[in-house]
Amino acid sequence: MSDNNVELTSTISEDNKLELALREIEIPQPGENQVVIRVEAAPINPSDQGVMFSAADMTTAEQSGSADRPVISADVPAKFMGAVKNRVGKAIPVGNEGAGTVVAAGSSDAAQSLMGKTVAFFGGGSYRKYLCANVQSCLELEPGTTAEEGASSFVNPLTALSMVETMRAEGHKAIVHAAAASNLGQMLNRICLADGIDLVNIVRKQEQEDLLRNQGAKYVVNSSKDSFMADLTQALVDTGATIAFDPIGGGRMASDILTCMEAAVSRDITEYRVYGSDVYKQVYIYGALDRGPITLNRNFGFAWGVNGFLLFNALGKLGKETNVAMRKRVAAEIKTTFASHYTHEVSLAGALQLDTISAYGKMATGEKYLIKPQS
């Protein structure tokens, strides 16, 4: 174990400034049910960027500091300071998940059993060299699985599996997924193909449509085409999907999905119904690719819901048995069903370069960054 530890933190000051920096911290000592992990890989997910950048206007970002200790500062618009008041003055560790080697373990049998093993972990502060984690937040990776392969074992895999389990628990039979060519979207497609679940994939570019079809997707609709609403309605007629998951958030996507769901379930209804169909239609919003207002054009009856979807809440609703089964499946299929593809690898210092931030800050489909803290 090296003699130093470094973590990436995000701080908002009282004078409306965001600061991203690397700071020296102690190498932790494990408690009874804890392990110390040498973090070797940690992905940059949209949820990580929410903590990292918060409400800052990154077009104002400036870089200072040294090559190995860069500092990024940006303005936080005054109108947003009230929303972030509880984190003002606090250095928030960044990073939700990662993977690495257990280099120290507490006295419990569960902790000792992980000594020397490669594990994935979940729980925050993963953008650092050494991290202390409770054994319950660790997933032992199968022999031959690298930290890079296991770094994204939690956020995307468990979110995708939770979508499927939520569909089942709420009595739906097929799923609609927006921005479906994302890393998570491709993962969800593989799950649904393996489990025999119909999935309607919404994309916005022809190359994304081609990508998913080449991966076996049967229902792919392109929101940039003039025929989008008709194509989506037909796919909903064919699948009977009445639950959707939308990472876009802002704009009309949720409204368009509900409108097409209502059109699909009402296709064979001949009598006039002032309140629309009685088939319940659900859209869950789990991201904010569009941070603008959500626009709902109320032409889809009254049997519908639009709710937020957060992984922690979803896991809590699904219960321990389902959670354990999902984690075992992820570990067994991390190189296949739940494989993540990274287009760029950066060090901790490399993650705090203006050009790099500009690139991963776009959260573009097909562009995924991996931080290598030991680099």
C-alpha positions as CSV (number, residue, x, y, z in Angstrom):
1,M,0.0,0.0,0.0
2,S,1.4,3.4,-0.9
3,D,1.8,6.0,1.8
4,N,-0.5,8.6,0.4
5,N,-4.2,8.9,-0.4
6,V,-5.9,11.5,-2.6
7,E,-9.6,12.2,-3.3
8,L,-11.5,14.4,-5.7
9,T,-13.9,16.8,-4.0
10,S,-16.5,19.3,-5.0
11,T,-17.1,22.4,-2.9
12,I,-19.5,25.3,-3.2
13,S,-18.5,28.4,-1.3
14,E,-20.6,31.2,0.1
15,D,-19.4,33.6,-2.6
16,N,-21.2,31.5,-5.3
17,K,-18.2,29.6,-6.5
18,L,-17.7,25.9,-7.3
19,E,-14.3,24.4,-6.7
20,L,-13.2,21.0,-7.9
21,A,-9.9,19.9,-6.4
22,L,-7.7,16.9,-5.3
23,R,-6.9,16.8,-1.6
24,E,-4.6,14.7,0.5
25,I,-6.5,12.5,3.1
26,E,-5.5,9.7,5.5
27,I,-5.4,6.1,4.3
28,P,-8.3,4.6,6.2
29,Q,-8.2,1.8,8.7
30,P,-11.0,-0.8,8.5
31,G,-13.6,-1.4,11.2
32,E,-14.8,-4.9,12.0
33,N,-17.1,-5.2,9.0
34,Q,-15.1,-3.0,6.6
35,V,-12.4,-3.4,4.0
36,V,-9.9,-1.0,2.5
37,I,-9.9,-1.0,-1.3
38,R,-7.2,0.2,-3.6
39,V,-9.4,1.8,-6.1
40,E,-8.2,0.9,-9.6
41,A,-11.2,2.0,-11.8
42,A,-14.2,4.2,-11.3
43,P,-16.7,5.3,-14.1
44,I,-18.0,8.9,-14.6
45,N,-21.8,8.5,-14.6
46,P,-24.3,11.3,-15.1
47,S,-25.2,11.0,-11.5
48,D,-21.6,11.6,-10.5
49,Q,-21.6,14.8,-12.6
50,G,-24.7,16.0,-10.7
51,V,-22.6,15.9,-7.5
52,M,-19.4,17.1,-9.2
53,F,-20.8,20.2,-11.0
54,S,-24.0,20.7,-9.0
55,A,-25.7,24.0,-10.1
56,A,-22.5,25.6,-11.5
57,D,-22.4,27.2,-14.9
58,M,-19.5,25.3,-16.4
59,T,-19.2,27.7,-19.3
60,T,-17.5,29.9,-16.7
61,A,-15.1,27.3,-15.6
62,E,-11.4,28.2,-15.2
63,Q,-8.4,26.0,-14.4
64,S,-5.6,26.7,-12.0
65,G,-3.3,24.8,-9.7
66,S,-0.5,22.5,-10.9
67,A,-0.3,19.6,-13.3
68,D,-0.7,17.0,-10.6
69,R,-3.1,19.1,-8.4
70,P,-5.3,20.9,-10.9
71,V,-8.2,23.1,-9.5
72,I,-11.3,23.9,-11.5
73,S,-13.5,26.8,-10.4
74,A,-16.8,28.0,-11.9
75,D,-19.6,30.4,-11.0
76,V,-22.9,29.2,-9.4
77,P,-25.8,31.5,-10.4
78,A,-27.2,33.2,-7.4
79,K,-30.7,31.9,-8.1
80,F,-29.5,28.4,-7.5
81,M,-27.7,29.0,-4.2
82,G,-30.8,28.4,-2.1
83,A,-31.1,24.9,-3.6
84,V,-27.6,24.0,-2.6
85,K,-27.4,25.7,0.8
86,N,-26.9,22.4,2.7
87,R,-23.7,21.7,0.9
88,V,-22.1,25.2,1.0
89,G,-18.7,25.1,2.6
90,K,-18.5,21.3,2.5
91,A,-15.9,19.4,0.5
92,I,-18.1,16.7,-1.0
93,P,-16.3,13.5,-2.2
94,V,-17.2,12.6,-5.7
95,G,-17.9,9.2,-7.4
96,N,-20.7,6.6,-6.7
97,E,-19.0,3.4,-7.6
98,G,-15.8,1.7,-8.7
99,A,-13.7,-1.5,-8.3
100,G,-10.3,-2.5,-7.0
101,T,-8.3,-4.8,-4.8
102,V,-9.0,-5.3,-1.0
103,V,-5.7,-4.5,0.7
104,A,-6.8,-4.4,4.3
105,A,-9.8,-6.1,6.1
106,G,-11.6,-5.9,9.4
107,S,-11.8,-8.8,11.9
108,S,-15.2,-10.2,10.8
109,D,-15.3,-13.4,8.7
110,A,-17.1,-11.5,5.9
111,A,-14.4,-8.9,5.8
112,Q,-11.5,-11.4,6.0
113,S,-13.0,-13.4,3.2
114,L,-12.5,-10.5,0.8
115,M,-8.8,-9.9,1.6
116,G,-6.8,-9.8,-1.6
117,K,-9.9,-10.1,-3.8
118,T,-11.1,-7.9,-6.6
119,V,-14.4,-6.2,-5.6
120,A,-16.8,-3.7,-6.9
121,F,-18.3,-1.2,-4.5
122,F,-21.1,1.3,-4.2
123,G,-21.7,4.1,-1.8
124,G,-19.8,7.3,-2.7
125,G,-16.4,8.9,-2.8
126,S,-14.9,6.5,-5.4
127,Y,-12.7,9.1,-7.0
128,R,-9.8,8.4,-4.6
129,K,-6.8,6.1,-4.3
130,Y,-8.0,4.2,-1.2
131,L,-11.5,3.8,0.1
132,C,-13.0,2.2,3.2
133,A,-16.3,0.3,2.5
134,N,-18.7,-1.8,4.5
135,V,-18.7,-5.4,3.2
136,Q,-22.4,-5.1,2.5
137,S,-21.6,-2.5,-0.2
138,C,-19.1,-4.7,-1.9
139,L,-19.6,-7.2,-4.6
140,E,-16.9,-9.9,-4.9
141,L,-16.0,-10.3,-8.6
142,E,-15.5,-13.7,-10.1
143,P,-11.9,-14.9,-10.7
144,G,-10.6,-13.5,-13.9
145,T,-12.7,-10.3,-13.8
146,T,-10.6,-7.1,-13.8
147,A,-11.3,-3.9,-11.9
148,E,-11.9,-2.2,-15.2
149,E,-14.5,-4.8,-16.1
150,G,-16.2,-4.6,-12.7
151,A,-16.1,-0.8,-12.2
152,S,-19.7,-0.3,-13.4
153,S,-21.2,-3.2,-11.5
154,F,-23.8,-1.2,-9.6
155,V,-25.4,2.0,-11.1
156,N,-26.2,0.9,-14.6
157,P,-26.7,-2.9,-14.0
158,L,-28.9,-2.5,-11.0
159,T,-30.8,0.4,-12.5
160,A,-31.5,-1.7,-15.6
161,L,-32.5,-4.8,-13.5
162,S,-34.6,-2.6,-11.2
163,M,-36.5,-1.3,-14.3
164,V,-37.4,-4.9,-15.2
165,E,-38.3,-5.9,-11.7
166,T,-40.4,-2.7,-11.3
167,M,-42.3,-3.6,-14.5
168,R,-43.1,-7.0,-13.1
169,A,-44.0,-5.8,-9.6
170,E,-46.4,-3.2,-11.0
171,G,-48.1,-5.6,-13.3
172,H,-46.9,-4.3,-16.7
173,K,-45.7,-6.6,-19.5
174,A,-43.3,-4.6,-21.6
175,I,-41.1,-1.5,-21.3
176,V,-40.4,1.7,-23.2
177,H,-37.0,3.3,-22.7
178,A,-35.9,6.7,-24.0
179,A,-32.3,7.6,-25.0
180,A,-32.0,3.9,-25.5
181,A,-28.6,3.7,-27.2
182,S,-26.8,4.7,-24.0
183,N,-24.6,2.3,-22.1
184,L,-27.5,1.6,-19.8
185,G,-29.9,1.3,-22.7
186,Q,-27.8,-1.3,-24.5
187,M,-27.6,-3.2,-21.2
188,L,-31.4,-3.1,-20.7
189,N,-31.8,-4.4,-24.3
190,R,-29.6,-7.4,-23.5
191,I,-31.5,-8.1,-20.3
192,C,-34.9,-7.9,-22.1
193,L,-33.7,-10.1,-25.0
194,A,-32.4,-12.7,-22.5
195,D,-35.5,-12.6,-20.4
196,G,-38.1,-12.6,-23.3
197,I,-39.4,-9.1,-22.4
198,D,-40.6,-6.7,-25.2
199,L,-38.7,-3.5,-25.1
200,V,-39.5,-0.4,-27.1
201,N,-36.3,1.6,-27.7
202,I,-36.5,5.4,-28.4
203,V,-33.4,6.9,-30.0
204,R,-32.8,10.2,-31.9
205,K,-30.2,9.3,-34.6
206,Q,-30.1,6.7,-37.4
207,E,-26.8,5.3,-36.3
208,Q,-28.3,4.7,-32.8
209,E,-31.2,2.9,-34.4
210,D,-28.7,0.8,-36.5
211,L,-26.7,0.0,-33.4
212,L,-29.6,-1.4,-31.4
213,R,-31.0,-3.3,-34.3
214,N,-27.6,-4.9,-34.8
215,Q,-27.7,-5.9,-31.2
216,G,-31.0,-7.7,-31.7
217,A,-33.5,-5.0,-30.7
218,K,-36.9,-5.6,-32.4
219,Y,-38.6,-2.3,-31.6
220,V,-36.6,0.8,-32.2
221,V,-38.2,4.2,-33.0
222,N,-36.5,7.4,-33.9
223,S,-37.7,10.6,-32.3
224,S,-36.2,12.8,-35.0
225,K,-38.4,11.3,-37.8
226,D,-41.7,12.8,-38.8
227,S,-43.3,9.4,-38.3
228,F,-42.1,9.2,-34.7
229,M,-45.5,9.4,-33.0
230,A,-47.1,6.9,-35.4
231,D,-44.1,4.5,-35.1
232,L,-44.1,4.7,-31.3
233,T,-47.9,4.1,-31.2
234,Q,-47.6,1.0,-33.5
235,A,-44.7,-0.4,-31.3
236,L,-46.9,0.1,-28.2
237,V,-49.8,-1.7,-30.0
238,D,-47.5,-4.6,-30.8
239,T,-45.9,-4.9,-27.3
240,G,-48.7,-3.6,-25.0
241,A,-46.1,-1.6,-23.1
242,T,-47.6,0.7,-20.4
243,I,-44.5,1.6,-18.4
244,A,-41.6,3.8,-19.6
245,F,-38.3,5.0,-18.2
246,D,-37.0,8.3,-19.4
247,P,-33.5,9.7,-18.7
248,I,-34.2,12.9,-20.6
249,G,-36.6,14.5,-18.1
250,G,-37.2,17.9,-19.7
251,G,-39.2,18.6,-22.8
252,R,-42.1,16.6,-24.3
253,M,-40.8,13.1,-24.2
254,A,-42.8,11.9,-21.2
255,S,-45.9,13.5,-22.7
256,D,-45.3,12.0,-26.1
257,I,-44.9,8.5,-24.6
258,L,-48.2,8.9,-22.6
259,T,-50.0,10.2,-25.6
260,C,-48.9,7.2,-27.7
261,M,-49.7,4.8,-24.9
262,E,-53.3,6.2,-24.7
263,A,-53.6,6.0,-28.5
264,A,-52.4,2.4,-28.5
265,V,-54.7,1.1,-25.7
266,S,-57.7,3.1,-27.2
267,R,-57.2,1.9,-30.7
268,D,-60.1,-0.6,-30.6
269,I,-62.4,1.5,-28.3
270,T,-65.3,2.8,-30.3
271,E,-67.4,4.6,-27.7
272,Y,-66.5,8.1,-26.5
273,R,-64.9,8.3,-23.1
274,V,-64.6,11.8,-21.5
275,Y,-61.9,10.6,-19.2
276,G,-60.0,8.5,-21.6
277,S,-59.1,4.8,-21.2
278,D,-59.0,3.1,-17.8
279,V,-55.6,1.5,-18.5
280,Y,-53.0,2.9,-16.2
281,K,-49.9,4.3,-17.9
282,Q,-46.7,5.1,-16.1
283,V,-43.6,7.1,-17.0
284,Y,-40.6,7.2,-14.6
285,I,-38.0,9.9,-15.0
286,Y,-34.6,8.8,-13.9
287,G,-32.3,11.4,-15.4
288,A,-31.9,15.1,-16.4
289,L,-30.3,15.1,-19.8
290,D,-32.6,18.0,-20.5
291,R,-32.7,20.2,-17.4
292,G,-35.7,22.3,-18.8
293,P,-39.3,22.0,-17.6
294,I,-41.3,18.8,-18.2
295,T,-44.1,19.6,-20.6
296,L,-47.3,17.5,-20.4
297,N,-49.9,18.0,-23.1
298,R,-53.0,16.6,-21.3
299,N,-54.4,14.4,-24.1
300,F,-53.9,11.0,-22.6
301,G,-56.9,10.7,-20.2
302,F,-56.6,10.5,-16.4
303,A,-55.2,7.0,-15.8
304,W,-51.5,7.9,-15.8
305,G,-48.6,8.9,-13.6
306,V,-45.2,10.6,-14.0
307,N,-42.8,10.0,-11.1
308,G,-39.1,10.1,-10.3
309,F,-37.1,6.9,-10.3
310,L,-34.1,6.7,-8.0
311,L,-32.1,3.5,-7.7
312,F,-31.9,3.5,-3.9
313,N,-35.7,3.9,-3.6
314,A,-36.3,1.2,-6.2
315,L,-34.0,-1.3,-4.5
316,G,-35.8,-0.6,-1.2
317,K,-39.2,-1.5,-2.7
318,L,-38.0,-4.7,-4.4
319,G,-36.8,-6.4,-1.2
320,K,-33.7,-8.2,0.0
321,E,-34.3,-11.5,-1.9
322,T,-34.6,-9.7,-5.2
323,N,-31.6,-7.5,-4.4
324,V,-29.4,-10.5,-3.7
325,A,-30.5,-12.2,-6.8
326,M,-29.8,-9.1,-8.9
327,R,-26.3,-8.7,-7.5
328,K,-25.4,-12.4,-8.1
329,R,-26.6,-12.0,-11.7
330,V,-24.4,-9.0,-12.2
331,A,-21.3,-10.7,-10.9
332,A,-22.0,-13.8,-13.1
333,E,-22.7,-11.7,-16.3
334,I,-20.4,-8.7,-15.9
335,K,-18.5,-9.6,-19.1
336,T,-21.6,-10.2,-21.2
337,T,-25.0,-8.8,-20.3
338,F,-23.7,-6.1,-18.0
339,A,-20.4,-5.3,-19.8
340,S,-19.6,-1.6,-20.0
341,H,-17.6,0.0,-22.9
342,Y,-15.3,2.9,-22.1
343,T,-14.0,5.2,-24.8
344,H,-11.6,7.2,-22.6
345,E,-9.4,6.6,-19.5
346,V,-8.1,9.4,-17.3
347,S,-6.2,9.8,-14.1
348,L,-7.6,11.8,-11.1
349,A,-5.7,14.8,-12.3
350,G,-6.7,14.1,-15.9
351,A,-10.4,14.3,-14.9
352,L,-9.9,17.9,-13.8
353,Q,-8.8,19.3,-17.2
354,L,-11.1,21.8,-18.9
355,D,-11.0,20.0,-22.3
356,T,-11.7,16.7,-20.6
357,I,-14.6,18.1,-18.5
358,S,-16.1,19.7,-21.7
359,A,-16.0,16.2,-23.3
360,Y,-17.5,14.0,-20.6
361,G,-19.8,16.9,-19.5
362,K,-21.8,16.5,-22.7
363,M,-22.9,13.0,-21.5
364,A,-23.0,12.0,-25.1
365,T,-24.2,8.6,-26.2
366,G,-21.3,6.2,-26.9
367,E,-18.8,8.3,-24.9
368,K,-18.0,6.9,-21.4
369,Y,-15.0,7.9,-19.3
370,L,-13.2,5.7,-16.7
371,I,-11.0,7.2,-14.0
372,K,-7.9,5.2,-13.0
373,P,-7.0,6.6,-9.6
374,Q,-3.7,4.8,-9.4
375,S,-2.4,6.3,-12.7
